[in-house]
Structures are given as structure tokens and as C-alpha cells.
């Protein structure tokens, strides 16, 4: 653009003719209703006003602007007051509502005219543009016709450029004396859309025109900002008079907050006021209840009637105003959209901006399930797919509510989860963990950045996914177990180090992260019947839930039963993706509204996650979070035991226990080898046993009464915790009536240690022992498979424990159960095991300690250990054994499957008299100074240690006494876990 040339000639007096012309023009402006000269100086603009502008005007190469031509400019009906109206280079007082002079009919000249409005006009006036009017008083033969070749209008207060047209873009307008005298800056231009959201500035500031000439002003009334991207949604819902599908206001608030916090900048500058902050506006018009009958409410919204019109289209036509279509998104909340419990569908067939949320069939969807589903379906209408820019779902490097993994819970914050876990691990009372737990540490969001692409056969654990925040990443390991870790740190992709990533950047892991999606057979019955999977898996394939997948060879080998679906034929080979791409949702959003909108959203619409799928995803995600939060096992074993032989010791005075019948791993350290266990008698039947040098933040304790040759005795662990370097176990003992009684017992503690053998512990201690904990998370719960342990409360005193992991399905282990906590005295014991798909189920029963002829179940807390092929301490370096009996308790035999000895021996079991049994080993497993924990196996009985005799090697005998509910000796099956020093 040429350099600006000053208009006018400095130092020259005004001619009388010029003054006369000014008077004539002023009279003309008054007649036209425009404001003539205003003596006051220019005002400064307040927010939302236009006051002072600079007009940079450029003529073309042929026709310039003559000095005797008059140019006026108006905005919002008000004339701009030119501060140097005659172009002589000096500001004039008063300014005039026109410019005349100083232009010299020069071609290719640029002039800068400063002007202002008094009073200032609302910035919304900009929508109708600046109007330029040309007037020439010269005779026609000398008339001034001039070409406007370039123009820029700049706000002198804010620097915002209201209009810009460079000379290189072609001629703007040719003004003639007798025609084309007026031109407006909006000529030939669509309404501006400053923020690029598809809604014009005029619509956001003034509303949407209706066909009758009025405007729908809902948008400006609800704060639509033309400088901040706005998404407008109208919501209607089904209501049958009894049940309403109206969304929760809290769910919509969560959605609004998500958009408000979006990492999206506003327009670089705003002509209508201060530039707003980042984020997007989500404006939701919760509009109408669509009155339906109960039968109509449950009818799928995408089902077609006899006329071929879907129920959605029928409601859409009646309830969604025509003037809002293609400007607002339209959303119906209903019961279901097809014959499943799918949460929604978007965009609806034939509609590029309209979608369904169908959570009515979920019966009480939570606020988060509603908000997550709403923004998920809206995301589809905004062009987002389940993998961001593709349909591949569940990518670990895609942290978005568009990913099914996070749709109904939100994306967890790993730090928030760690804080919550810290409270759980430090508390003795167990919290119930469920979907609400995940929701409490999560937030709904679209992905905020493109995470690293993941090359599946070259995963670098130290890099993880390359995130800059510690959101939670979830993926399935080689065993198809869902794992979790923080996005901003390394990830143990194959879960080979209990969640600790290999720090070596040169180490790579080969893993097909999407192997679990390679389905060969599904349980869907082609005939439409309901039921589970009937197909038997062929060797080489893998059963995963109710589906059969390919094995490591990626090839389907299993033919489907007639009642299942062959998803891929036998011999079909999946080709794993070489890499999984990350995606930034907020940068990828498209706005399919307004005059410049494109066609339908990319991808093929498909029904979204069902209620059943959502429940499974939430459960798996919670399990993965629990596994990630569970402290890793110690590198070396940490355990100990002691025989409490000071039952009647003075109260509140620590007393040493017999040093010959105790041992802890602290003795392996020369610095602590001389330390010994002590006990403090704290009340009738109450004791605190201190095991030296085995303190641990995690672990399990057990206790078994000893010397029970009298009426039955019961002891329970009331608590245990680290105290300096030691572990303190609190114990309470009862007689057969449930009254506290001073008694002898064997106490045991072990912290989890790394070992290949299956090992699990559970501390079950919800208030009253009445809750289902699925999963369990506390300092006393451990699973060597890195999986979840679950406890289902199935009735008074009845518990079903699930130890998840393939290693437990051999069902060859030993279970020890000890009553726990305070409250009414109870005795608890294992009552059987059962192999299930997820692992092993253990049944636990608890009964009142009272003189009940018929055992009386009661709810109570308890402690459980499960070991297989190792001692109760899970220490493979120390000889140990366990034995269980089976068959008729009057003539029991050893259950070889559930018995083990470090030297391979199977002991014998002899019934010496009613309720009195002796287990005998002859192979030399025994060693003096040993201990035994005993568990009853017959419901309603309770069995305890009577004696250990290892003083006649190689023979070892263990006497066990069993009692009925009345405390009398009675036959029963039992288990005994033998431990000794190295």
C-alpha cells in the first residue's frame, strides 16, 4: 500500500466559497437527520462501544478524489465526525460530519482520516457496517467520479481492525455523481463470524430471524459471545406422566464446565468489547417435555412407523423450530433408540447435528453417566470419533470421553486417585469402591493434546505415552488384564515389575495393545435367543469374558457353535496395527452449523456403549486403578510368628515370650538377630503381641488358640499395624459363650513378597461386615497376579471371595481365615472353593460365638490368606507345609489336592477321639520352635491347635481339636498350615 499522503495544504486560508459550502452541507445534514458539528472532543470507548476510528483510504490508478467532493461515513445511523474535516493537516474545532478537501484528485494516493462518534454507538452497530456516501456539487461535466481501491478502518482505542481490503484484492467501489453514491462495508460480504463457530456475529448478538420477521433472542439472552466459540443445543425429553427422561441439571452443568475449561483460545481480538478468555460456550436450552404414553416412551426412537418415519423424526418435526435447524444442535433424551441398552446415537440418520441420549433404560443413570454420554454424543456431532479422527476404540494414548473406556466415568486423575488411595490404605475401615469411586477422581473432557503414537512392537516403557499431565492411562497387558498408570511417566506395558516401568530408554517391549479386540466368536445367537457363550475354545485361541479371541498368532482357530456368532471365519488372520495414533480432540472439532457448514459428520454412526458394556468397563477400570495403587510386594520376605504363652501375665506390663517358640525374618540381620517378641496383657482376653523387625505398611495377620483341651476357645485379631521397626498384633480371646477369657495362642504376620507361587490376602472390614467390596483395597489385601480381590456379601454371615487371576484356577491351594475387628465375638472359616472364569471363588462363613446347638450365622469382619505351593508366609526359601482333610470327619483323609509339603510328603491324619485329630509327618519337615495356624472347614464347627511335637525328628505331629457351637468336642474337617524357622 502506498505511503499515506497528507490531505490539504498547510498554512493556507480558507476561501469564502469553501465556508459557504460548509454552511450548505451542515444544513443538509440537519435536514437529513444527521448530527452536525459537535464541539466536544472525541470520547474514549467503553466496553461494547465504538467511539474513535481511523479510516485509511486509497484511490486507484485512474480516478482520485477531488477537493470539492464531500464524503460522509455513518455507523449505526450516526455520522462520523472528522477531526481534520478539510484535510489541511490540522485538527479542526468543531469537527464536522463529513470530509471535504486535501485529496487533490490524486490517483494511487492514500489518506488517513481520524474521526469519532459522539455519542459513541454500540459495537453491535458494526453488524450493519460503515456506510460511505459521496456527494459532488460540481456540474456534471466536471463531476467527481472516484475509485475506492483500498480501505482499512481501525479502532483507535483498541487497535481492532473493523474492515480491511487491500488494493491487491481489486477495486472496492466506484463512486459516481449521479449513481452509486453510497457503499457499505458489508456489501458482498456474509455476516461476520468472528470466532469461527458457524454462528454469525449477528445471530449471537441479536438472535435468529424467524419467518414472521421477529427474532428468536434466546442466544443473546443467554450470553452468546460472538468472540468465543459457542455451541448451542436444544434438548427435549420424553415424559409419560409417570417417568421423565429429563437430564439432570447437574449433568448439564458438568458439560458446560468442560467446554468452559477447554484449551481453545477466543478470537485474537474482539470488535464488540474486551476479548473473552479461553474455552468454549456450551449453551443448552432445556426446552420441552415431549408428552408420550408409557408404551410410546419405551418404543425405540429410531424405529420406523408404518409411514416409514422414525419416532425421532416425528418428534423432531414437531418440537424443533425450523429457524433453529442447522444453527442449534438438537438432542432428545429418551428410553432407548434401538432394542439394546445403548446409551445413545449420533448423528441420527439424515441429521448432521442431531443426536439421541437413551439412558432411560439404565434406570437411574448417575450424573456422570449422563454428562459423559451427553458430551460423547455431542462430540460425534462435532466430528469426533471413538479414536478421535478414526473409529478405533480404547486406544491407550487417547484420553477422551469419546473413548468408551472413559465415557461414563470421565478420565481419572492419577494424582487424585493416589491421594484417595493413601487415605484408604491408612484406614482400618474399608470403603466400598464402585463406579462412584472412579467418578470422584475423574472429569469429563475431550483429549487436550496429541499423545505419542505407540509403535506396538517397540513400546518404550520409560517414555510411556508422552503426556504432560498425570491423567490415567489404561491398557491391556499380554494376559489381557486391564492395567493403569500415569500419562506423564513411564509405563510397565507388560506388567512385569508390578507397575514399575523399565527406566532404560533402549529397552523395548513387543505387545499388541489391541489384541483383545481380535474377536473370532461372540455369544450373540443368530436366532435371537439370549444366553452366554456355548462355543468351546480351540487350542491357540483365548477366551476373554464371553468372547473367543485369537491367540498370539492373531489367527482364528475356533468354529462357533450354532447358537453363537462366527465373527471371523476359522483361518482368518488379523493384521495388528503397526502403530496407534494419538489425537487432540479440541483441535479436531468441526462446527457443522451455519451457512458454511459441511455435510454429515465423518465416520459411520453406530450405537454407543450399552449399560452392560459400561458396567464392565467401569469395573475393569476400577480394578486396574486398584492394582496400580496396591503397594508392590517386598523384594525379600518379611514375616514372623510367636507362641503367646503368657496368658495370665500382669496387665499393661510387656512380658517376654518363650524365645524357643518364636521367629521373625529380623533374625537374618545380625544387627537385629537378638531381638525377641513380647506381649502386653491389656485386659481380660486382650493382648498386644510385638513381633520385632518385621514392620510393614502392608500385610496380613492370623491367630489360632492353643492348648484347647477344654471347652472351645476362639481368638481373633482386633488390629495390627507397624510400630517403629516392629509389627504389633492385637488379639482378643473368648470362651465358648462369647465372654472374654485369658488364653494362649499362636500369632503370625507376613508382608507380601515377590514370588512366582500364587498368593492372595484379604482384609475384610467394612462397618458391621455387611458390605460387598468389589474390589477390596486396603493395606491387608494383596493379589500376586496383580489383579483384584472381591468380596460379595451374600447373606448373613455368608461371603463369596473372588481371587482374580489365571494362576488361581488350578485350585490346589490352602485358605486360612481368622475373625477380625471389634464388636460381637464371631468365628469365621473357609467353607469351600470353586474355579470360575475370573479365578477362584472361596466361600467364607461366620458364626456367633455362643452356646448355640445350631450354628447361628452372623456378619463379621475377617482376614484371609490363600497360598499355593508355599507356606502361609509365601517364602519359598523356608520349608513349610499345609494340609487339609476331606471326607467323613469321623474317618477323615488327607485332601492331597489341597495339601503341600516342601519335601513333597503327604502326611497322615488320625482321629484319636471325637473332635481330636493328629496329623503326622515323618519325612523331616519339622523343626523345633515351629508354629501352626488352623482353620475349620466344616460349617458351624471351629477347630484349633492342640499341640505341636517336633522334638522327635524326623517325626512331626500336630494335634487339632474341633468343637461344636456349644463348645463341646465334635468331629469336623480342618486345615493346618505349618511354619518353622529356616
GUMILUM-761435 format. One record per residue (C-alpha): x negated, y negated, z; residue in one letter. Coordinates in steps of 0.02 Angstrom, whole numbers, plus 32768, in hexadecimal, padded with zeros to 4 digits. Example, Ala and Ser with C-alpha at 12.3 -4.5 7.8 and 13.67 -1.06 7.14 Angstrom:
<tikes>
7D9980E18186A/7D5480358165S/
</tikes>
This chain:
<tikes>
800080008000X/7FBA7F527FD5X/7F7C7EE38060X/80057E7480A8X/800B7DC6805EX/80467D3580C7X/80E97CEE8088X/80F67C308079X/80757BA3806CX/802C7B60810FX/802C7AA48133X/80AC7A7380B0X/81487A0E80E1X/81F37A5180BBX/824C7A028027X/82F779B08044X/83427A2B7FC7X/83057ABB8031X/83557A7380CDX/83F97A5F8070X/83F27B108035X/83D87B4980E7X/84747AEB811FX/84D97B388093X/849C7BE880BFX/84BE7BCE8178X/85707B9C814EX/857F7C3780E2X/85487CA88172X/85C77C5B81E7X/864D7C748166X/86187D2B8151X/86227D47820DX/85667D5C8225X/850A7D0582B1X/84AB7C6A8277X/840D7C2C82C8X/83F37C5B837EX/837F7BE883DFX/834A7C6B8460X/82AD7CD18445X/82B17D8A841AX/82E57E0184A7X/82857E9C84D5X/82E17F3F84B5X/832C7FA38540X/833F805F852EX/83BC808784A6X/83B27FDD8452X/83627F9183B8X/83207EDE83CFX/82807EB28374X/82487EF882CEX/81C47EDA824AX/81F47EF18194X/81647F17811EX/81A67EF3806FX/814B7F1C7FCDX/817D7EE47F1EX/81577F487E83X/80E87F217DF0X/816C7EC97D87X/81E57E5F7DEBX/81B57E057E8AX/82227DA17EFFX/82397CE87EDAX/822B7C627F5EX/82DB7C247F3EX/832B7CCE7F5DX/837B7CF48004X/83707D9F8058X/83DB7DD280ECX/83CD7E738151X/84527EB281C9X/84587F428245X/84F77F77829AX/85507EDE8254X/84D17E65829FX/84597DFE8236X/839F7E098255X/83597D608288X/82BA7D3E8228X/82387CE98295X/81D97C9E8200X/82717C908192X/82217C1E810FX/81817C8380FCX/81097BF68125X/80A57C5E819FX/80E97C0B823CX/81767C4282ACX/820B7BD0829CX/827E7B8D8321X/83077BB98316X/82F77C5D82B5X/83737C798228X/83DE7D0D81F2X/838A7D138148X/82E07D0B80F4X/82BD7C908067X/82147C598026X/815C7C858028X/816D7D157FADX/813B7CBA7F0EX/81877D3A7E96X/80E87D9F7EA8X/80E27E517E6AX/808D7EDB7ECDX/80927E6C7F67X/80B17EA18019X/81017E30809BX/811A7E4B8155X/81B87DFA819CX/81D27DF98258X/82867DF28290X/82F37E148324X/83A77E2D8357X/83FD7DC283D8X/84517E10842FX/83FC7EB88416X/84667F4083C6X/847E7FF583FEX/8401806C83B0X/849380D3836EX/84A6804782EEX/840F80928298X/8480811E825AX/84CF80A481DFX/8428805D81ACX/83E67FAF8186X/84477F5380FEX/83E47EE08089X/84417E598028X/83F27DF37F9DX/84347D457F6EX/83F47CCE7EE8X/84357C1C7ECBX/83D87C067E29X/84367C017D83X/844C7CA97D33X/83C87C877CB3X/834B7C697D3EX/83977CE87DB8X/83227D4C7E25X/832D7E077E0AX/82AC7E617E72X/82717F127E96X/825D7F577F46X/81D07FD57F30X/819A7FF77FE3X/81E67FDC808EX/81BC80038142X/82257FCC81D5X/81CC7FDA827CX/820A7FBB832CX/81967F3A8376X/81B97F738427X/81A2802E8412X/813F80408372X/81C480B7832FX/81D480B28271X/828D80AB8248X/827480B4818CX/81E180D3811BX/81D880E1805FX/812E80D6800DX/8116808B7F61X/80D781327F24X/8184817B7F40X/81D381127EB8X/823E80767EB1X/82B5805F7F43X/83307FE37EF8X/833D7F5C7E72X/839D7EC47EAFX/83FB7E5D7E2BX/844D7DB37E3DX/84FA7DE87E0BX/84F67EA27E36X/849A7F1E7EA4X/84837E917F21X/84957F047FB6X/84337F9E7FE8X/843180068089X/83A2806D80CDX/8415810580D9X/84388102801EX/841581AB7FD0X/83DC81F38075X/8435827280E3X/845882488196X/83B6825681F7X/839482ED8266X/830882A782D0X/82ED83458337X/830483C182A8X/838A842A82FDX/84078429826DX/847B83AF82C8X/846E8302827DX/844C826E82EEX/84F8822A82C2X/854D82C882FFX/84EA82CD83A0X/8507821583C5X/85B881FC8384X/860582A98373X/8647831882E8X/86C582D2826BX/876C832A8265X/87D6833581CBX/885182B48210X/87CE822B821CX/87B0823D82D7X/871382828327X/86F38314839BX/868782BA841BX/865D83508489X/85A4834B845BX/858182948487X/85F082A38521X/85818332855EX/84DD82D9853FX/84A783198495X/83FE82CB8472X/83D082AC83BCX/831882AE83EBX/831A83548449X/834883F583F1X/83FC8421841BX/845684C7840CX/851284BA8420X/857885558448X/86338565845BX/866985F784C8X/8715864884CEX/874086E4852FX/87C687688539X/8843876485C9X/88D187E185DEX/891D878B8675X/88CC880386EFX/8819881086B3X/87B587838667X/871287928605X/86E286DE862AX/862686CD8645X/85E1869D86EDX/85B585E486FAX/851486188750X/84E4868186B9X/84FC85ED8645X/8499858086BCX/840885FC86AFX/841385F385F2X/8413853485F4X/837D85328667X/832085A985F3X/83378535855EX/8314849A85C6X/826B84E485F8X/823F851C8547X/818D84F4850CX/81D2848C847DX/81A783D68467X/822783508445X/821D82DF83ADX/8177828483A8X/81D381E083C1X/828981B483D2X/82E481228380X/8373812C83FDX/8318811284A1X/828A815C8506X/824081FC84BEX/828C828C8523X/822683128578X/820083BE852FX/8279844D8527X/831E846784CDX/83D0843B84F8X/844984CB8504X/84F6847E8507X/857E84FE852AX/863584D68515X/868D85578581X/872C853D851FX/87C285B18520X/880786508568X/884D86B884DAX/88EC87048520X/88FB87BC84F4X/895488578534X/88F288D88598X/88F1894984FEX/88B388BC848FX/8829888F8509X/87D8893B8502X/87E9894B8445X/873C893983F3X/8724888983B1X/86D788C7830FX/8760894382E9X/87C989178252X/888689118254X/88F8894F81C8X/88D888AB816CX/881D88CC816BX/87FB883B81E1X/8796885A827FX/87D588268328X/874187AF8335X/876F87598292X/8824874C82C8X/87F486F4836AX/876F868C8311X/87EB86488291X/8865860F8317X/87F185D1839FX/8755858A834CX/877984DE8302X/874E84CE824BX/86EC842D8262X/8675848382DCX/864A8514826AX/85968514822DX/856C849582B4X/859684F28354X/856E85A88375X/860A860983A3X/860B86918427X/869687028467X/86838760850BX/86E88800850CX/86F588B48543X/8698890A84B5X/867288F283FDX/866B89AA83CAX/868E8A51841BX/85F28A4B8488X/85C289E1851FX/854E897884B3X/852F88CF8505X/854788678469X/8536884C83AFX/84E787BD834EX/8503877582D4X/85B087B982B3X/85CA87F78201X/85F487658190X/85BB86E4820FX/850C869E821AX/8523864082BEX/85A586A5831DX/858C87338398X/85DD87A48419X/85B287C784CEX/860F886684FFX/85E9888385B7X/869D889F85EAX/8683895A85E0X/85F1894D865BX/8667892D86EDX/861588A48752X/857D887386EDX/8505880E8757X/84DF87578739X/8436878886EEX/8482880E867EX/84F88788863DX/847787008625X/83F7877685D8X/847687BF855EX/84B987138530X/840E86CD8500X/83E0877284ADX/8476876A8438X/845E86AF841EX/83A886D583F4X/83E087478366X/844986B88322X/83AD864A832FX/834D86C482C2X/82F4872B8347X/82EB87E9833BX/82C3886F83BBX/820B885E8396X/820E87A48376X/81F5879E82BAX/821A885882A3X/828F88DE82E0X/820D8946833FX/824D894883F1X/81F0895E8497X/8147891A845FX/80D7890484F9X/8093886184B4X/813F8813849BX/817C87C88540X/8228878D850FX/82DC87A6853EX/82F087DC8489X/828F887884B9X/830988F98500X/828D8916858CX/82B9886C85D5X/836688438592X/83CC8864862FX/8349883D86B4X/82DD87B4866CX/821F87BC8660X/81D287DF870CX/814E876E8756X/80C187DE8793X/808A8765881BX/813B8753885EX/814988118860X/80A2882088BBX/80DE87A78942X/818088098956X/812088AC895FX/80AE886789E5X/8145884A8A53X/818888F98A31X/80E3894F8A56X/80CF88F28AF9X/818089188B35X/81B389B68B8FX/826689A38B50X/828189DD8A9EX/82D7896B8A22X/835189AC89A1X/8303899188F6X/83718985885CX/8391891987C5X/83AC88828836X/82FA88988875X/82B6888887C4X/832987F587A2X/82EC879A883EX/8239878F87FCX/826787758745X/82A786EC86D5X/82F986ED862CX/829186A385A1X/825E86B584EDX/81A686DB84D2X/813D863F84EEX/80A3866E848BX/806386EF8412X/8005876F8477X/7F7587D2842DX/7F9D885183A6X/7F81890083EBX/7F1E8979837EX/7F628A1D83BEX/7EC88A8983AAX/7E558A0083E9X/7EA489BB8486X/7E26895D84EFX/7E5A896C85A5X/7DF788D585E0X/7E5588648566X/7F06889E858AX/7F7E8839851EX/7F208795852CX/7FA48735858CX/7F87869485ECX/800F86B3866EX/802B874986DDX/80D1877F8698X/80EB883A86A2X/80BC88A8860EX/810F89538601X/80D989E48592X/80DF8AA2858EX/80418B0385ADX/800A8BA5855CX/80868C0785C8X/81138B918593X/811C8B488642X/81458A8F8648X/80B78A2B8692X/80A7897486C1X/801F88F386D9X/7FFF883786CDX/7FF387E48623X/7F5D877A8652X/7EEC8808868AX/7EA888AC864BX/7F1E8941863EX/7F0089F88664X/7F538A3085C2X/7F448AEB85E1X/7F5D8AD9869EX/7EBE8B3786C1X/7E888ACB8754X/7F2A8AAB87B2X/7F498A088755X/7E9889C5875AX/7E5A899686ADX/7DAE89CA8670X/7D4989288677X/7CD4895D85EBX/7D0888FB854FX/7CB4897C84DFX/7D258A09851DX/7DBD8A2984B1X/7E558A9684D1X/7EB28AF18447X/7F6B8AF18470X/800C8AF0840AX/806F8A728470X/810F8A958410X/81058B548411X/81A18B5C847CX/82068B1183ECX/81DA8BA18375X/827D8BFF838AX/829D8CA68337X/833E8CDE838DX/83C18C7B83EDX/84528CBB8456X/84D78C6783EBX/85548CEC83B6X/857C8CDA82FBX/862D8D128323X/86428C8583A0X/86478CEF843DX/85F18CAE84D7X/85688D0A8532X/84AE8D13854CX/84228D5A84E5X/843D8E1084B5X/83A28E28844AX/830D8E8A8489X/826A8E2F846AX/81F08E8383F3X/81388E918423X/80DB8DF483F3X/816E8D7F840FX/81988D2484B0X/823A8D13850FX/82558C608549X/82F48C4785ACX/83808C87853DX/831B8C7E849CX/82958CE78449X/81FF8C878406X/81668CB483A1X/80CC8CEC83FEX/801C8CA983E2X/80228CE4832CX/80B08C678309X/810F8CEF82ACX/81BE8D3182D2X/81C18DED82F3X/82698E068347X/83098E3682E9X/83A28DE9833BX/842E8E528383X/84D58E3F8329X/85148DD083B6X/84818D5783ABX/84448CE28322X/83A98D0382B9X/83658C5282B6X/82D08C85824DX/82BE8D2D81F3X/82438DB28227X/819E8D8881D4X/81BE8CCD81D4X/81228C6F8206X/81298BC38257X/809F8B4D8225X/80728AEB82C2X/805D8A3182A8X/7FA889FD82A1X/7FCB89618305X/8058890F8367X/806688558345X/808D87D383C9X/8108874683A6X/8132869983E9X/81F0868E83F0X/81FF85D68416X/819785AB837DX/81F986278314X/82A985E88338X/830C85AF82A1X/83A6854082A5X/842B85868231X/84A184F28247X/84BE845081ECX/84B784268133X/84068469811BX/84268510816FX/83EF85AD811AX/844C86508109X/846886DB8185X/83E98702820CX/835D877981D8X/8369883381FBX/83FF88A48200X/8475888A8293X/848689228301X/84E0894583A4X/8476890E8436X/8445896D84D2X/84CE89D68524X/84F889DB85DDX/84A68A8585EBX/84098A4E8590X/83FE89B185F9X/840B8A16869AX/837F8A89865EX/831189F88628X/832A899F86CEX/83058A3D8730X/82688A6386CCX/822C89B086DBX/824689B18797X/81EA8A5887A4X/81598A128741X/8152897887AFX/815389E4884BX/80C88A538808X/806089BA87DBX/807A8973888AX/80548A1388E8X/7FA48A0C8931X/7F2A8A7C88D9X/7EEF8B178938X/7E4A8B0B8993X/7DB08B4C893BX/7D8D8BC189CDX/7E028C1C8A46X/7E378BC58AE7X/7E938C308B64X/7E948C748C14X/7EF38CD68C97X/7EF98CEF8D52X/7F498D638DCEX/7FA38CF78E4FX/7F848D598EEEX/7FA58CCC8F6BX/80628CD58F70X/806E8C9C9024X/7FDF8C1F9027X/7FF98B7F908EX/805C8AFA9033X/80078A708FCFX/7F578AB18FECX/7EF68AF08F54X/7EBE8BA38F6FX/7E438C098F0BX/7E858CA28EB0X/7E2E8D4A8EADX/7D998D2C8E3AX/7D9B8DE18E02X/7E468DD08DAEX/7E388D338D48X/7DDD8CF58CAFX/7DDB8C618C39X/7D788C368B9DX/7D268BAF8C06X/7CB28C378C46X/7C618C408B9AX/7C128B968BBAX/7B828BA18C36X/7BB08AF58C79X/7C5D8B308CB1X/7C428BEB8CC4X/7C4D8BE28D82X/7CF78B8D8D86X/7D8A8BF48DC9X/7E478BE78DCEX/7EA58BA38E63X/7F5A8B9A8E9AX/7FBD8B1C8F00X/80588B5C8F58X/80D28ACA8F44X/81718B158F8EX/81CF8BB68FA5X/81AB8C198F08X/81578B838EB5X/80A18B7E8E80X/80258B1D8E17X/7F9D8B8A8DCAX/7F048B308D89X/7EA48B8D8D00X/7DFA8B3B8CEDX/7DB48AF48C4CX/7E3E8B268BD3X/7E9F8A828BCDX/7EF68A688B27X/7F7689F28ADEX/7FCB8A898A92X/7FE88B3B8ACAX/805D8BB48B21X/80688BFC8BD0X/80B58C9D8C14X/80CF8CE98CBEX/80FD8D988CFAX/812A8DCA8DAEX/80B48E4A8DFAX/80C38ECF8E83X/817E8EE28E62X/81A08F7F8EC3X/822D8F2A8F21X/82CE8EE18EDDX/82B68E8B8E36X/82548DE98E2BX/82538D628DA5X/81D28CDB8D88X/81DA8C4E8D0AX/81668BC68CCDX/81AF8B1F8D00X/812B8AB98CA5X/80778AB48C6DX/80008A2E8C35X/7F4A89FC8C2AX/7EFE89B28CC6X/7E4F89768CA2X/7DF08A0C8C5DX/7E6B8A878CA9X/7F168AC98C7BX/7F978AC48D07X/80298B3F8D02X/80BC8B238D76X/811B8BC18DA7X/81BD8BE48E05X/81ED8C948E43X/82998CD68E76X/82DE8D708EC9X/83698DDA8E7FX/83EE8D5F8EBCX/839E8CC88E68X/835B8C808F0BX/82A88C3D8F0DX/822E8CB98F57X/81738CBB8F71X/81298D3E8EFEX/80908D7A8EA0X/807C8D688DE4X/80088D688D4EX/7FF48CBF8CF7X/7FB48CAA8C45X/7F918C198BCEX/7F518C118B1BX/7F378B858AA0X/7F4C8BAF89E7X/7EA98BDB8990X/7E808BF988DAX/7E8D8CB088ABX/7ECF8D158819X/7F4A8D7B8881X/7FFF8D3F8889X/801E8CD98927X/80AF8C6E895EX/80E88C1B89FDX/81898BC08A28X/81B08B518ABBX/826E8B3F8ABEX/82A48AB98B39X/83368A4F8B01X/83A78A0D8B8BX/84098A9F8BD3X/83C38B198B54X/845C8AFF8AE5X/84188AAF8A47X/83E38AF589A0X/83338ABA8978X/83148AD688C0X/82838AB588B9X/822D8AAE8963X/81A78A2A897DX/81498A1E8A21X/809F8A408A6BX/80CD8AF48A94X/81048B2789E6X/808D8B6B8962X/80988BD088C2X/7FF68C158879X/80458C1287CBX/80578B5687D7X/81138B6B87CCX/81A78B408839X/81E88B9F88CEX/82A48B8F88E9X/83188BB68978X/83D38BCA895BX/84428BC989F4X/84C78C4989C5X/852A8C568A66X/85138C518B20X/84678C988B45X/84508CD18A90X/83C68C8D8A21X/83898CB98974X/82D48C898957X/82918C7F88A5X/81D58C85888EX/81BC8C4D87DAX/81328C968771X/81138D2E8705X/80928D6F8781X/811A8D918801X/81818DFF878DX/81178E9887B7X/81718E978860X/80E58EF188BCX/80C98E768947X/80ED8E5E89FFX/81608DDC8A4EX/814B8D968AFDX/81D58D298B47X/81D08CCC8BEEX/825A8C608C3AX/822B8BA88C42X/82598B048C92X/82C18AD18D27X/83788AEE8D4DX/83D68B8E8D70X/83698C298D7BX/836E8C958CDEX/83118D268C94X/82F08D288BD8X/82A98DAE8B67X/829F8DE58AB0X/83298E598A75X/82F18E8989C7X/82A68E4F8922X/82E38E49886FX/82888E2287CDX/82D88D968766X/82A68D3C86C7X/82598CAE8728X/81F58D1C879EX/82278D728840X/82BE8D5B88B0X/82AA8D7C896AX/83448D8789D9X/83318D408A88X/83AD8D5D8B14X/83B78D008BBBX/84188D3A8C54X/843F8CF88CFFX/83D38D2E8D91X/845D8D678E06X/84A48E078E4BX/850B8E268DAFX/85378EDA8D8BX/855B8EA38CDAX/84D48E328C92X/85168D808C82X/84CD8D1B8BF0X/84998C688C18X/844A8BDF8BB2X/83978BBE8BE7X/82F08B808BA1X/82658BFC8B7FX/81B68C178B3AX/818D8C948AB0X/80ED8CDA8A67X/80E28D4C89D0X/80408DA289A1X/80138E288923X/7F718E89891FX/7F258E2489ADX/7F3C8E058A66X/7FB78D8B8AB0X/7F288D0B8AADX/7F118D2089F0X/7E568D368A0DX/7E138DBD8999X/7D698DBA89F0X/7DAC8E058A93X/7DF68EB48AA3X/7EAF8EB28AC9X/7F4B8F198AB1X/80088F148AB3X/80888F9E8ABCX/81448FA78AABX/81B790388AD3X/824D90758A73X/82D390FA8A7AX/833191348B14X/82EB90D48BAAX/82FE91748C0FX/827F91C78B9CX/822A91398B3EX/81A891488AB6X/812990CE8A74X/8165906289E5X/80C89079897DX/80FC8FF588FEX/81028F718985X/806A8FA889E8X/7FB28F7F89D2X/7F0C8FA18A24X/7E658F5689F5X/7E1B900489EFX/7EAA904E898BX/7EEE90B98A19X/7FA790DC8A2FX/7FC990EC8AEAX/804291618B3EX/80D8912A8BA5X/8120918F8C36X/81BE91728C9BX/818A91958D4EX/823791788D97X/82CF910B8D79X/828E90648D39X/81D790918D59X/816590AB8CC3X/80AC90C68CA8X/804B909C8C0AX/7FA690F88BF8X/7F1090D08B89X/7E7D91488B86X/7E0E90FE8B00X/7DB4907E8B69X/7E138FDF8B3DX/7E228FB38BF5X/7DAC8F4B8C5EX/7DBC8F1B8D14X/7DFA8E6B8D38X/7E7F8E768CB1X/7F338E398CA4X/7FDB8E6A8C58X/80768E0B8C22X/81198E6E8C1AX/81BA8E4E8BBAX/825E8EAC8BC7X/82A78EEF8B25X/834D8F348B65X/83D68EAE8B6EX/84038E838C20X/836E8EDB8C70X/82D18E898CB0X/82288EDF8CBBX/818A8EA88D13X/80D98EDD8D37X/80C38F598DC4X/800A8F808DBCX/7F6F8F808D4DX/7EED90058D6AX/7E4E8FF48D03X/7DD7902E8D8AX/7DC490DD8D43X/7D8090C18C94X/7D9F90EE8C0DX/7E5091028C50X/7EC3906D8C60X/7F71907B8CACX/7FF78FF58CB3X/808F900E8D23X/81308FB38CF4X/81CF8FA38D5CX/82788F7E8D0EX/83158F448D68X/83CD8F2F8D49X/842D8E8D8D62X/84478EB88E18X/838C8EC58E33X/83898F838E45X/830E8FEF8DE6X/835A90208D3FX/831A90698C9DX/82F28FF48C0EX/827C8FE08B7AX/81F08F618B8AX/81558F168B3DX/80AE8EFA8B92X/801F8E8E8B53X/7F758EBC8B9AX/7EE68E3D8BA5X/7E388E468BEDX/7D968DE88BF6X/7D188E028B68X/
</tikes>
